[in-house]
Amino acid sequence: MKVKKIPMRSCVVTREKLPKQELIRVVRTPNQEVIIDLTGKANGRGAYLKKDLEVFEKAKKTKVLDKILEIEVKDEIYEELKKTL
């Protein structure tokens, strides 16, 4: 039996390589909107965050998502992220 490969992604805050299931993907769509992608398959530029409240707070404080996605991330997105954690 063949062993299935686990997709690994890097958290933009901690720079840790983690399995994709342990991260939340935030996407800038081609329409210049920022959404939280729970499926992991939405079109656009994505950034991964570790599912951890400390990492989330650090991302909000340093505005790392603004830099990675090259667009201003509104507070509503951060509130939605906090609820999903």
HTML snippet that shows the backbone in 3Dmol.js (N, CA, C, O; Angstrom):
<script src="https://3Dmol.org/build/3Dmol-min.js"></script>
<div id="view" style="width:600px;height:400px;position:relative"></div>
<script>
const pdb = `
ATOM      1  N   MET A   1       0.841  -1.186   0.000  1.00  0.00           N
ATOM      2  CA  MET A   1       0.000   0.000   0.000  1.00  0.00           C
ATOM      3  C   MET A   1       0.885   1.247   0.000  1.00  0.00           C
ATOM      4  O   MET A   1       1.862   1.332   0.743  1.00  0.00           O
ATOM      5  N   LYS A   2       0.528   2.195  -0.834  1.00  0.00           N
ATOM      6  CA  LYS A   2       1.298   3.429  -0.968  1.00  0.00           C
ATOM      7  C   LYS A   2       0.930   4.415   0.142  1.00  0.00           C
ATOM      8  O   LYS A   2      -0.248   4.607   0.443  1.00  0.00           O
ATOM      9  N   VAL A   3       1.943   5.037   0.747  1.00  0.00           N
ATOM     10  CA  VAL A   3       1.718   6.027   1.797  1.00  0.00           C
ATOM     11  C   VAL A   3       1.353   7.356   1.141  1.00  0.00           C
ATOM     12  O   VAL A   3       2.038   7.819   0.228  1.00  0.00           O
ATOM     13  N   LYS A   4       0.258   7.969   1.622  1.00  0.00           N
ATOM     14  CA  LYS A   4      -0.200   9.233   1.064  1.00  0.00           C
ATOM     15  C   LYS A   4       0.651  10.383   1.596  1.00  0.00           C
ATOM     16  O   LYS A   4       0.915  10.474   2.795  1.00  0.00           O
ATOM     17  N   LYS A   5       1.070  11.250   0.692  1.00  0.00           N
ATOM     18  CA  LYS A   5       1.890  12.409   1.054  1.00  0.00           C
ATOM     19  C   LYS A   5       1.023  13.468   1.749  1.00  0.00           C
ATOM     20  O   LYS A   5      -0.067  13.795   1.280  1.00  0.00           O
ATOM     21  N   ILE A   6       1.520  13.997   2.867  1.00  0.00           N
ATOM     22  CA  ILE A   6       0.808  15.045   3.606  1.00  0.00           C
ATOM     23  C   ILE A   6       1.301  16.408   3.110  1.00  0.00           C
ATOM     24  O   ILE A   6       2.495  16.699   3.195  1.00  0.00           O
ATOM     25  N   PRO A   7       0.392  17.250   2.591  1.00  0.00           N
ATOM     26  CA  PRO A   7       0.819  18.572   2.118  1.00  0.00           C
ATOM     27  C   PRO A   7       1.272  19.464   3.277  1.00  0.00           C
ATOM     28  O   PRO A   7       0.560  19.623   4.269  1.00  0.00           O
ATOM     29  N   MET A   8       2.462  20.039   3.135  1.00  0.00           N
ATOM     30  CA  MET A   8       3.021  20.913   4.168  1.00  0.00           C
ATOM     31  C   MET A   8       3.004  22.358   3.665  1.00  0.00           C
ATOM     32  O   MET A   8       3.255  22.621   2.489  1.00  0.00           O
ATOM     33  N   ARG A   9       2.704  23.285   4.569  1.00  0.00           N
ATOM     34  CA  ARG A   9       2.703  24.712   4.243  1.00  0.00           C
ATOM     35  C   ARG A   9       3.389  25.469   5.378  1.00  0.00           C
ATOM     36  O   ARG A   9       3.497  24.962   6.495  1.00  0.00           O
ATOM     37  N   SER A  10       3.852  26.688   5.084  1.00  0.00           N
ATOM     38  CA  SER A  10       4.543  27.514   6.083  1.00  0.00           C
ATOM     39  C   SER A  10       3.610  28.580   6.638  1.00  0.00           C
ATOM     40  O   SER A  10       2.878  29.232   5.893  1.00  0.00           O
ATOM     41  N   CYS A  11       3.646  28.747   7.951  1.00  0.00           N
ATOM     42  CA  CYS A  11       2.912  29.831   8.605  1.00  0.00           C
ATOM     43  C   CYS A  11       3.668  31.132   8.330  1.00  0.00           C
ATOM     44  O   CYS A  11       4.892  31.175   8.448  1.00  0.00           O
ATOM     45  N   VAL A  12       2.936  32.200   7.961  1.00  0.00           N
ATOM     46  CA  VAL A  12       3.586  33.470   7.627  1.00  0.00           C
ATOM     47  C   VAL A  12       4.128  34.192   8.850  1.00  0.00           C
ATOM     48  O   VAL A  12       4.970  35.080   8.718  1.00  0.00           O
ATOM     49  N   VAL A  13       3.658  33.826  10.038  1.00  0.00           N
ATOM     50  CA  VAL A  13       4.115  34.479  11.266  1.00  0.00           C
ATOM     51  C   VAL A  13       5.296  33.727  11.871  1.00  0.00           C
ATOM     52  O   VAL A  13       6.351  34.312  12.115  1.00  0.00           O
ATOM     53  N   THR A  14       5.117  32.426  12.111  1.00  0.00           N
ATOM     54  CA  THR A  14       6.146  31.648  12.810  1.00  0.00           C
ATOM     55  C   THR A  14       7.172  31.026  11.871  1.00  0.00           C
ATOM     56  O   THR A  14       8.235  30.595  12.320  1.00  0.00           O
ATOM     57  N   ARG A  15       6.872  30.974  10.574  1.00  0.00           N
ATOM     58  CA  ARG A  15       7.729  30.350   9.552  1.00  0.00           C
ATOM     59  C   ARG A  15       7.896  28.843   9.757  1.00  0.00           C
ATOM     60  O   ARG A  15       8.822  28.240   9.213  1.00  0.00           O
ATOM     61  N   GLU A  16       6.992  28.230  10.548  1.00  0.00           N
ATOM     62  CA  GLU A  16       7.030  26.784  10.768  1.00  0.00           C
ATOM     63  C   GLU A  16       6.388  26.072   9.588  1.00  0.00           C
ATOM     64  O   GLU A  16       5.410  26.561   9.024  1.00  0.00           O
ATOM     65  N   LYS A  17       6.932  24.920   9.211  1.00  0.00           N
ATOM     66  CA  LYS A  17       6.304  24.064   8.204  1.00  0.00           C
ATOM     67  C   LYS A  17       5.377  23.118   8.946  1.00  0.00           C
ATOM     68  O   LYS A  17       5.815  22.336   9.789  1.00  0.00           O
ATOM     69  N   LEU A  18       4.091  23.194   8.624  1.00  0.00           N
ATOM     70  CA  LEU A  18       3.081  22.381   9.291  1.00  0.00           C
ATOM     71  C   LEU A  18       2.172  21.722   8.258  1.00  0.00           C
ATOM     72  O   LEU A  18       2.074  22.196   7.126  1.00  0.00           O
ATOM     73  N   PRO A  19       1.499  20.621   8.645  1.00  0.00           N
ATOM     74  CA  PRO A  19       0.501  20.043   7.737  1.00  0.00           C
ATOM     75  C   PRO A  19      -0.597  21.059   7.439  1.00  0.00           C
ATOM     76  O   PRO A  19      -0.975  21.855   8.299  1.00  0.00           O
ATOM     77  N   LYS A  20      -1.099  21.018   6.215  1.00  0.00           N
ATOM     78  CA  LYS A  20      -2.089  21.986   5.750  1.00  0.00           C
ATOM     79  C   LYS A  20      -3.330  22.039   6.653  1.00  0.00           C
ATOM     80  O   LYS A  20      -3.946  23.097   6.786  1.00  0.00           O
ATOM     81  N   GLN A  21      -3.706  20.908   7.276  1.00  0.00           N
ATOM     82  CA  GLN A  21      -4.898  20.863   8.118  1.00  0.00           C
ATOM     83  C   GLN A  21      -4.734  21.665   9.410  1.00  0.00           C
ATOM     84  O   GLN A  21      -5.732  22.030  10.031  1.00  0.00           O
ATOM     85  N   GLU A  22      -3.506  21.945   9.823  1.00  0.00           N
ATOM     86  CA  GLU A  22      -3.259  22.681  11.063  1.00  0.00           C
ATOM     87  C   GLU A  22      -3.162  24.191  10.841  1.00  0.00           C
ATOM     88  O   GLU A  22      -2.819  24.933  11.761  1.00  0.00           O
ATOM     89  N   LEU A  23      -3.465  24.648   9.618  1.00  0.00           N
ATOM     90  CA  LEU A  23      -3.340  26.060   9.268  1.00  0.00           C
ATOM     91  C   LEU A  23      -4.655  26.597   8.720  1.00  0.00           C
ATOM     92  O   LEU A  23      -5.501  25.839   8.246  1.00  0.00           O
ATOM     93  N   ILE A  24      -4.814  27.906   8.792  1.00  0.00           N
ATOM     94  CA  ILE A  24      -5.957  28.601   8.190  1.00  0.00           C
ATOM     95  C   ILE A  24      -5.424  29.407   7.019  1.00  0.00           C
ATOM     96  O   ILE A  24      -4.400  30.079   7.140  1.00  0.00           O
ATOM     97  N   ARG A  25      -6.111  29.343   5.887  1.00  0.00           N
ATOM     98  CA  ARG A  25      -5.671  30.069   4.695  1.00  0.00           C
ATOM     99  C   ARG A  25      -6.502  31.347   4.532  1.00  0.00           C
ATOM    100  O   ARG A  25      -7.732  31.324   4.577  1.00  0.00           O
ATOM    101  N   VAL A  26      -5.793  32.449   4.344  1.00  0.00           N
ATOM    102  CA  VAL A  26      -6.423  33.745   4.064  1.00  0.00           C
ATOM    103  C   VAL A  26      -6.039  34.091   2.636  1.00  0.00           C
ATOM    104  O   VAL A  26      -4.865  34.011   2.274  1.00  0.00           O
ATOM    105  N   VAL A  27      -7.022  34.478   1.815  1.00  0.00           N
ATOM    106  CA  VAL A  27      -6.805  34.658   0.378  1.00  0.00           C
ATOM    107  C   VAL A  27      -7.206  36.043  -0.085  1.00  0.00           C
ATOM    108  O   VAL A  27      -8.221  36.592   0.342  1.00  0.00           O
ATOM    109  N   ARG A  28      -6.372  36.608  -0.986  1.00  0.00           N
ATOM    110  CA  ARG A  28      -6.768  37.812  -1.726  1.00  0.00           C
ATOM    111  C   ARG A  28      -7.242  37.320  -3.084  1.00  0.00           C
ATOM    112  O   ARG A  28      -6.456  36.789  -3.869  1.00  0.00           O
ATOM    113  N   THR A  29      -8.518  37.495  -3.354  1.00  0.00           N
ATOM    114  CA  THR A  29      -9.104  37.013  -4.600  1.00  0.00           C
ATOM    115  C   THR A  29      -8.694  37.915  -5.772  1.00  0.00           C
ATOM    116  O   THR A  29      -8.207  39.025  -5.558  1.00  0.00           O
ATOM    117  N   PRO A  30      -8.889  37.441  -7.004  1.00  0.00           N
ATOM    118  CA  PRO A  30      -8.599  38.302  -8.170  1.00  0.00           C
ATOM    119  C   PRO A  30      -9.426  39.581  -8.186  1.00  0.00           C
ATOM    120  O   PRO A  30      -9.058  40.536  -8.871  1.00  0.00           O
ATOM    121  N   ASN A  31     -10.556  39.626  -7.434  1.00  0.00           N
ATOM    122  CA  ASN A  31     -11.407  40.819  -7.336  1.00  0.00           C
ATOM    123  C   ASN A  31     -10.932  41.777  -6.254  1.00  0.00           C
ATOM    124  O   ASN A  31     -11.637  42.729  -5.918  1.00  0.00           O
ATOM    125  N   GLN A  32      -9.719  41.533  -5.692  1.00  0.00           N
ATOM    126  CA  GLN A  32      -9.128  42.363  -4.640  1.00  0.00           C
ATOM    127  C   GLN A  32      -9.923  42.323  -3.341  1.00  0.00           C
ATOM    128  O   GLN A  32      -9.956  43.313  -2.610  1.00  0.00           O
ATOM    129  N   GLU A  33     -10.558  41.203  -3.044  1.00  0.00           N
ATOM    130  CA  GLU A  33     -11.244  40.999  -1.768  1.00  0.00           C
ATOM    131  C   GLU A  33     -10.391  40.065  -0.923  1.00  0.00           C
ATOM    132  O   GLU A  33      -9.649  39.243  -1.460  1.00  0.00           O
ATOM    133  N   VAL A  34     -10.495  40.188   0.394  1.00  0.00           N
ATOM    134  CA  VAL A  34      -9.791  39.278   1.290  1.00  0.00           C
ATOM    135  C   VAL A  34     -10.827  38.386   1.954  1.00  0.00           C
ATOM    136  O   VAL A  34     -11.788  38.865   2.557  1.00  0.00           O
ATOM    137  N   ILE A  35     -10.611  37.061   1.832  1.00  0.00           N
ATOM    138  CA  ILE A  35     -11.541  36.092   2.416  1.00  0.00           C
ATOM    139  C   ILE A  35     -10.768  35.045   3.200  1.00  0.00           C
ATOM    140  O   ILE A  35      -9.564  34.865   3.011  1.00  0.00           O
ATOM    141  N   ILE A  36     -11.484  34.355   4.086  1.00  0.00           N
ATOM    142  CA  ILE A  36     -10.902  33.221   4.801  1.00  0.00           C
ATOM    143  C   ILE A  36     -11.326  31.978   4.037  1.00  0.00           C
ATOM    144  O   ILE A  36     -12.519  31.733   3.854  1.00  0.00           O
ATOM    145  N   ASP A  37     -10.362  31.200   3.595  1.00  0.00           N
ATOM    146  CA  ASP A  37     -10.611  30.030   2.763  1.00  0.00           C
ATOM    147  C   ASP A  37     -10.520  28.769   3.615  1.00  0.00           C
ATOM    148  O   ASP A  37      -9.425  28.274   3.885  1.00  0.00           O
ATOM    149  N   LEU A  38     -11.659  28.256   4.032  1.00  0.00           N
ATOM    150  CA  LEU A  38     -11.679  27.047   4.853  1.00  0.00           C
ATOM    151  C   LEU A  38     -11.497  25.787   4.011  1.00  0.00           C
ATOM    152  O   LEU A  38     -11.092  24.751   4.539  1.00  0.00           O
ATOM    153  N   THR A  39     -11.790  25.856   2.706  1.00  0.00           N
ATOM    154  CA  THR A  39     -11.633  24.694   1.830  1.00  0.00           C
ATOM    155  C   THR A  39     -10.186  24.520   1.389  1.00  0.00           C
ATOM    156  O   THR A  39      -9.756  23.404   1.100  1.00  0.00           O
ATOM    157  N   GLY A  40      -9.429  25.620   1.335  1.00  0.00           N
ATOM    158  CA  GLY A  40      -8.041  25.559   0.882  1.00  0.00           C
ATOM    159  C   GLY A  40      -7.897  25.522  -0.625  1.00  0.00           C
ATOM    160  O   GLY A  40      -6.822  25.219  -1.143  1.00  0.00           O
ATOM    161  N   LYS A  41      -8.981  25.831  -1.335  1.00  0.00           N
ATOM    162  CA  LYS A  41      -8.956  25.722  -2.795  1.00  0.00           C
ATOM    163  C   LYS A  41      -9.404  26.990  -3.521  1.00  0.00           C
ATOM    164  O   LYS A  41      -9.554  26.974  -4.743  1.00  0.00           O
ATOM    165  N   ALA A  42      -9.618  28.076  -2.801  1.00  0.00           N
ATOM    166  CA  ALA A  42     -10.095  29.317  -3.424  1.00  0.00           C
ATOM    167  C   ALA A  42      -9.012  29.923  -4.314  1.00  0.00           C
ATOM    168  O   ALA A  42      -7.821  29.813  -4.023  1.00  0.00           O
ATOM    169  N   ASN A  43      -9.438  30.559  -5.393  1.00  0.00           N
ATOM    170  CA  ASN A  43      -8.531  31.215  -6.323  1.00  0.00           C
ATOM    171  C   ASN A  43      -7.937  32.454  -5.694  1.00  0.00           C
ATOM    172  O   ASN A  43      -8.630  33.177  -4.978  1.00  0.00           O
ATOM    173  N   GLY A  44      -6.668  32.712  -5.948  1.00  0.00           N
ATOM    174  CA  GLY A  44      -6.050  33.948  -5.484  1.00  0.00           C
ATOM    175  C   GLY A  44      -4.765  33.709  -4.723  1.00  0.00           C
ATOM    176  O   GLY A  44      -4.309  32.575  -4.579  1.00  0.00           O
ATOM    177  N   ARG A  45      -4.188  34.794  -4.240  1.00  0.00           N
ATOM    178  CA  ARG A  45      -2.941  34.743  -3.483  1.00  0.00           C
ATOM    179  C   ARG A  45      -3.259  34.393  -2.038  1.00  0.00           C
ATOM    180  O   ARG A  45      -4.077  35.061  -1.406  1.00  0.00           O
ATOM    181  N   GLY A  46      -2.631  33.367  -1.514  1.00  0.00           N
ATOM    182  CA  GLY A  46      -2.952  32.891  -0.178  1.00  0.00           C
ATOM    183  C   GLY A  46      -1.822  33.044   0.812  1.00  0.00           C
ATOM    184  O   GLY A  46      -0.651  33.117   0.438  1.00  0.00           O
ATOM    185  N   ALA A  47      -2.186  33.091   2.076  1.00  0.00           N
ATOM    186  CA  ALA A  47      -1.232  33.116   3.184  1.00  0.00           C
ATOM    187  C   ALA A  47      -1.789  32.202   4.268  1.00  0.00           C
ATOM    188  O   ALA A  47      -2.993  32.190   4.526  1.00  0.00           O
ATOM    189  N   TYR A  48      -0.905  31.441   4.897  1.00  0.00           N
ATOM    190  CA  TYR A  48      -1.328  30.492   5.918  1.00  0.00           C
ATOM    191  C   TYR A  48      -0.958  30.983   7.312  1.00  0.00           C
ATOM    192  O   TYR A  48       0.129  31.514   7.534  1.00  0.00           O
ATOM    193  N   LEU A  49      -1.899  30.791   8.254  1.00  0.00           N
ATOM    194  CA  LEU A  49      -1.680  31.128   9.656  1.00  0.00           C
ATOM    195  C   LEU A  49      -1.914  29.883  10.502  1.00  0.00           C
ATOM    196  O   LEU A  49      -2.864  29.133  10.276  1.00  0.00           O
ATOM    197  N   LYS A  50      -1.043  29.676  11.472  1.00  0.00           N
ATOM    198  CA  LYS A  50      -1.199  28.565  12.404  1.00  0.00           C
ATOM    199  C   LYS A  50      -2.460  28.789  13.234  1.00  0.00           C
ATOM    200  O   LYS A  50      -2.772  29.921  13.604  1.00  0.00           O
ATOM    201  N   LYS A  51      -3.182  27.711  13.524  1.00  0.00           N
ATOM    202  CA  LYS A  51      -4.410  27.816  14.331  1.00  0.00           C
ATOM    203  C   LYS A  51      -4.039  27.976  15.800  1.00  0.00           C
ATOM    204  O   LYS A  51      -4.138  27.038  16.591  1.00  0.00           O
ATOM    205  N   ASP A  52      -3.609  29.189  16.144  1.00  0.00           N
ATOM    206  CA  ASP A  52      -3.171  29.497  17.499  1.00  0.00           C
ATOM    207  C   ASP A  52      -3.499  30.966  17.772  1.00  0.00           C
ATOM    208  O   ASP A  52      -3.231  31.830  16.937  1.00  0.00           O
ATOM    209  N   LEU A  53      -4.074  31.242  18.929  1.00  0.00           N
ATOM    210  CA  LEU A  53      -4.492  32.606  19.257  1.00  0.00           C
ATOM    211  C   LEU A  53      -3.308  33.566  19.339  1.00  0.00           C
ATOM    212  O   LEU A  53      -3.431  34.717  18.920  1.00  0.00           O
ATOM    213  N   GLU A  54      -2.170  33.129  19.865  1.00  0.00           N
ATOM    214  CA  GLU A  54      -0.979  33.984  19.959  1.00  0.00           C
ATOM    215  C   GLU A  54      -0.475  34.375  18.570  1.00  0.00           C
ATOM    216  O   GLU A  54      -0.099  35.523  18.333  1.00  0.00           O
ATOM    217  N   VAL A  55      -0.473  33.410  17.664  1.00  0.00           N
ATOM    218  CA  VAL A  55      -0.024  33.671  16.284  1.00  0.00           C
ATOM    219  C   VAL A  55      -0.969  34.664  15.615  1.00  0.00           C
ATOM    220  O   VAL A  55      -0.529  35.574  14.912  1.00  0.00           O
ATOM    221  N   PHE A  56      -2.264  34.486  15.836  1.00  0.00           N
ATOM    222  CA  PHE A  56      -3.260  35.394  15.285  1.00  0.00           C
ATOM    223  C   PHE A  56      -3.050  36.824  15.790  1.00  0.00           C
ATOM    224  O   PHE A  56      -3.090  37.775  15.010  1.00  0.00           O
ATOM    225  N   GLU A  57      -2.825  36.969  17.109  1.00  0.00           N
ATOM    226  CA  GLU A  57      -2.605  38.297  17.696  1.00  0.00           C
ATOM    227  C   GLU A  57      -1.348  38.954  17.123  1.00  0.00           C
ATOM    228  O   GLU A  57      -1.339  40.153  16.845  1.00  0.00           O
ATOM    229  N   LYS A  58      -0.290  38.163  16.949  1.00  0.00           N
ATOM    230  CA  LYS A  58       0.957  38.689  16.389  1.00  0.00           C
ATOM    231  C   LYS A  58       0.764  39.128  14.935  1.00  0.00           C
ATOM    232  O   LYS A  58       1.312  40.146  14.512  1.00  0.00           O
ATOM    233  N   ALA A  59      -0.017  38.359  14.174  1.00  0.00           N
ATOM    234  CA  ALA A  59      -0.298  38.709  12.776  1.00  0.00           C
ATOM    235  C   ALA A  59      -1.060  40.025  12.688  1.00  0.00           C
ATOM    236  O   ALA A  59      -0.792  40.850  11.815  1.00  0.00           O
ATOM    237  N   LYS A  60      -2.014  40.215  13.600  1.00  0.00           N
ATOM    238  CA  LYS A  60      -2.805  41.448  13.608  1.00  0.00           C
ATOM    239  C   LYS A  60      -1.934  42.642  13.997  1.00  0.00           C
ATOM    240  O   LYS A  60      -2.040  43.717  13.407  1.00  0.00           O
ATOM    241  N   LYS A  61      -1.073  42.440  14.995  1.00  0.00           N
ATOM    242  CA  LYS A  61      -0.221  43.518  15.492  1.00  0.00           C
ATOM    243  C   LYS A  61       0.824  43.954  14.454  1.00  0.00           C
ATOM    244  O   LYS A  61       1.042  45.150  14.259  1.00  0.00           O
ATOM    245  N   THR A  62       1.467  42.990  13.792  1.00  0.00           N
ATOM    246  CA  THR A  62       2.533  43.307  12.837  1.00  0.00           C
ATOM    247  C   THR A  62       2.023  43.566  11.425  1.00  0.00           C
ATOM    248  O   THR A  62       2.780  43.992  10.553  1.00  0.00           O
ATOM    249  N   LYS A  63       0.712  43.303  11.201  1.00  0.00           N
ATOM    250  CA  LYS A  63       0.097  43.477   9.880  1.00  0.00           C
ATOM    251  C   LYS A  63       0.830  42.674   8.801  1.00  0.00           C
ATOM    252  O   LYS A  63       1.007  43.146   7.678  1.00  0.00           O
ATOM    253  N   VAL A  64       1.250  41.471   9.153  1.00  0.00           N
ATOM    254  CA  VAL A  64       1.972  40.613   8.219  1.00  0.00           C
ATOM    255  C   VAL A  64       1.095  40.193   7.036  1.00  0.00           C
ATOM    256  O   VAL A  64       1.600  40.010   5.928  1.00  0.00           O
ATOM    257  N   LEU A  65      -0.214  40.039   7.263  1.00  0.00           N
ATOM    258  CA  LEU A  65      -1.111  39.661   6.164  1.00  0.00           C
ATOM    259  C   LEU A  65      -1.203  40.775   5.121  1.00  0.00           C
ATOM    260  O   LEU A  65      -1.313  40.500   3.927  1.00  0.00           O
ATOM    261  N   ASP A  66      -1.158  42.027   5.570  1.00  0.00           N
ATOM    262  CA  ASP A  66      -1.165  43.158   4.626  1.00  0.00           C
ATOM    263  C   ASP A  66       0.036  43.073   3.682  1.00  0.00           C
ATOM    264  O   ASP A  66      -0.086  43.314   2.481  1.00  0.00           O
ATOM    265  N   LYS A  67       1.190  42.730   4.240  1.00  0.00           N
ATOM    266  CA  LYS A  67       2.421  42.660   3.449  1.00  0.00           C
ATOM    267  C   LYS A  67       2.406  41.477   2.488  1.00  0.00           C
ATOM    268  O   LYS A  67       2.758  41.623   1.317  1.00  0.00           O
ATOM    269  N   ILE A  68       2.004  40.318   2.972  1.00  0.00           N
ATOM    270  CA  ILE A  68       2.013  39.107   2.155  1.00  0.00           C
ATOM    271  C   ILE A  68       0.971  39.176   1.036  1.00  0.00           C
ATOM    272  O   ILE A  68       1.263  38.835  -0.111  1.00  0.00           O
ATOM    273  N   LEU A  69      -0.249  39.620   1.374  1.00  0.00           N
ATOM    274  CA  LEU A  69      -1.331  39.665   0.386  1.00  0.00           C
ATOM    275  C   LEU A  69      -1.313  40.931  -0.463  1.00  0.00           C
ATOM    276  O   LEU A  69      -2.062  41.046  -1.433  1.00  0.00           O
ATOM    277  N   GLU A  70      -0.455  41.881  -0.093  1.00  0.00           N
ATOM    278  CA  GLU A  70      -0.294  43.136  -0.835  1.00  0.00           C
ATOM    279  C   GLU A  70      -1.609  43.920  -0.938  1.00  0.00           C
ATOM    280  O   GLU A  70      -1.904  44.525  -1.968  1.00  0.00           O
ATOM    281  N   ILE A  71      -2.388  43.898   0.146  1.00  0.00           N
ATOM    282  CA  ILE A  71      -3.646  44.640   0.222  1.00  0.00           C
ATOM    283  C   ILE A  71      -3.964  44.851   1.700  1.00  0.00           C
ATOM    284  O   ILE A  71      -3.527  44.068   2.544  1.00  0.00           O
ATOM    285  N   GLU A  72      -4.721  45.902   2.020  1.00  0.00           N
ATOM    286  CA  GLU A  72      -5.074  46.157   3.418  1.00  0.00           C
ATOM    287  C   GLU A  72      -6.138  45.161   3.873  1.00  0.00           C
ATOM    288  O   GLU A  72      -7.191  45.031   3.248  1.00  0.00           O
ATOM    289  N   VAL A  73      -5.850  44.468   4.957  1.00  0.00           N
ATOM    290  CA  VAL A  73      -6.794  43.506   5.528  1.00  0.00           C
ATOM    291  C   VAL A  73      -7.630  44.230   6.581  1.00  0.00           C
ATOM    292  O   VAL A  73      -7.098  44.773   7.550  1.00  0.00           O
ATOM    293  N   LYS A  74      -8.936  44.229   6.375  1.00  0.00           N
ATOM    294  CA  LYS A  74      -9.839  44.963   7.265  1.00  0.00           C
ATOM    295  C   LYS A  74     -10.022  44.230   8.593  1.00  0.00           C
ATOM    296  O   LYS A  74      -9.770  43.029   8.696  1.00  0.00           O
ATOM    297  N   ASP A  75     -10.466  44.979   9.608  1.00  0.00           N
ATOM    298  CA  ASP A  75     -10.672  44.430  10.950  1.00  0.00           C
ATOM    299  C   ASP A  75     -11.737  43.329  10.969  1.00  0.00           C
ATOM    300  O   ASP A  75     -11.684  42.433  11.812  1.00  0.00           O
ATOM    301  N   GLU A  76     -12.712  43.391  10.038  1.00  0.00           N
ATOM    302  CA  GLU A  76     -13.755  42.362   9.993  1.00  0.00           C
ATOM    303  C   GLU A  76     -13.148  40.985   9.715  1.00  0.00           C
ATOM    304  O   GLU A  76     -13.617  39.978  10.244  1.00  0.00           O
ATOM    305  N   ILE A  77     -12.110  40.948   8.888  1.00  0.00           N
ATOM    306  CA  ILE A  77     -11.436  39.686   8.573  1.00  0.00           C
ATOM    307  C   ILE A  77     -10.746  39.143   9.819  1.00  0.00           C
ATOM    308  O   ILE A  77     -10.799  37.944  10.094  1.00  0.00           O
ATOM    309  N   TYR A  78     -10.100  40.029  10.568  1.00  0.00           N
ATOM    310  CA  TYR A  78      -9.441  39.598  11.807  1.00  0.00           C
ATOM    311  C   TYR A  78     -10.463  39.079  12.822  1.00  0.00           C
ATOM    312  O   TYR A  78     -10.198  38.105  13.527  1.00  0.00           O
ATOM    313  N   GLU A  79     -11.635  39.731  12.896  1.00  0.00           N
ATOM    314  CA  GLU A  79     -12.684  39.277  13.816  1.00  0.00           C
ATOM    315  C   GLU A  79     -13.196  37.899  13.397  1.00  0.00           C
ATOM    316  O   GLU A  79     -13.411  37.024  14.236  1.00  0.00           O
ATOM    317  N   GLU A  80     -13.390  37.715  12.081  1.00  0.00           N
ATOM    318  CA  GLU A  80     -13.838  36.422  11.561  1.00  0.00           C
ATOM    319  C   GLU A  80     -12.800  35.326  11.829  1.00  0.00           C
ATOM    320  O   GLU A  80     -13.152  34.194  12.160  1.00  0.00           O
ATOM    321  N   LEU A  81     -11.533  35.676  11.682  1.00  0.00           N
ATOM    322  CA  LEU A  81     -10.443  34.737  11.982  1.00  0.00           C
ATOM    323  C   LEU A  81     -10.465  34.328  13.452  1.00  0.00           C
ATOM    324  O   LEU A  81     -10.287  33.157  13.786  1.00  0.00           O
ATOM    325  N   LYS A  82     -10.684  35.297  14.314  1.00  0.00           N
ATOM    326  CA  LYS A  82     -10.716  35.018  15.748  1.00  0.00           C
ATOM    327  C   LYS A  82     -11.857  34.061  16.095  1.00  0.00           C
ATOM    328  O   LYS A  82     -11.707  33.189  16.951  1.00  0.00           O
ATOM    329  N   LYS A  83     -13.001  34.233  15.422  1.00  0.00           N
ATOM    330  CA  LYS A  83     -14.139  33.342  15.654  1.00  0.00           C
ATOM    331  C   LYS A  83     -13.853  31.926  15.181  1.00  0.00           C
ATOM    332  O   LYS A  83     -14.277  30.969  15.829  1.00  0.00           O
ATOM    333  N   THR A  84     -13.143  31.768  14.067  1.00  0.00           N
ATOM    334  CA  THR A  84     -12.842  30.426  13.548  1.00  0.00           C
ATOM    335  C   THR A  84     -11.819  29.703  14.415  1.00  0.00           C
ATOM    336  O   THR A  84     -11.759  28.473  14.402  1.00  0.00           O
ATOM    337  N   LEU A  85     -11.008  30.454  15.172  1.00  0.00           N
ATOM    338  CA  LEU A  85     -10.052  29.818  16.077  1.00  0.00           C
ATOM    339  C   LEU A  85     -10.775  29.322  17.311  1.00  0.00           C
ATOM    340  O   LEU A  85     -10.150  28.752  18.206  1.00  0.00           O
TER     341      LEU A  85
END
`;
const viewer = $3Dmol.createViewer("view");
viewer.addModel(pdb, "pdb");
viewer.setStyle({}, {cartoon: {color: "spectrum"}});
viewer.zoomTo();
viewer.render();
</script>
